[in-house]
Amino acid sequence: MNPNFCKNLRTKKMYIPAQQDEVFHASDEELDRIGPCWCNRTMAEVGPDDRQVGARNCGKHRSCFED
């Protein structure tokens, strides 16, 4: 998985074998194509810090980030 992603970030494409590479090996230019995401800790589209989750949003700059 992209090392800049929080380990709690989830998207449907992670569970579809034919689309997993789009998520696990996404470059910065491809992040917008990952689609809707949720946080595995909150099971919602917002993280524990009450901010929106997403491929571009869930990085090391957030207080809830986990490697």
Residue pairs with C-beta under 8 A, 6 or more apart in sequence:
1 7
1 23
1 24
2 23
2 24
2 25
2 26
2 55
3 67
4 59
4 60
5 55
5 58
5 59
6 39
6 47
6 58
6 59
6 62
6 64
6 65
6 66
7 40
7 66
7 67
8 39
8 40
8 41
8 47
8 58
8 64
8 66
9 37
9 39
9 40
9 53
9 54
9 55
9 58
10 37
10 38
10 39
10 40
11 23
11 34
11 35
11 36
11 37
11 38
11 55
12 35
12 36
13 19
13 20
13 22
13 23
13 34
13 35
14 20
14 23
14 24
22 30
22 33
22 34
23 34
26 33
26 34
26 55
31 55
31 56
32 55
32 56
34 54
34 55
36 45
37 45
37 53
37 54
37 55
37 58
38 44
38 45
38 53
39 45
39 46
39 47
39 48
39 53
39 58
39 64
41 47
41 48
41 64
42 48
45 52
45 53
46 52
46 53
47 53
47 58
47 62
47 64
48 64
49 62
49 63
49 64
51 57
51 62
58 65
59 65
